[in-house]
Amino acid sequence: MNVLLYLIPIALTLGAAGLVAFFWAMRHGQFEDLDGAAHRILRDDD
């Protein structure tokens, strides 16, 4: 039962870190051009 005193704060910290990373990626435009990479691999620009 004492292990929950360690695991719950660790889980909350990791969840908060994931949320911060997601919002950081949103703010820096990581999700703006989702189709660009999919179409770029099909073009042959040699």
Secondary structure as UniProt FT lines:
FT   TURN            2..3
FT   HELIX           4..27
FT   TURN            28..31
FT   TURN            34..35
FT   HELIX           36..40
FT   TURN            41..42
//
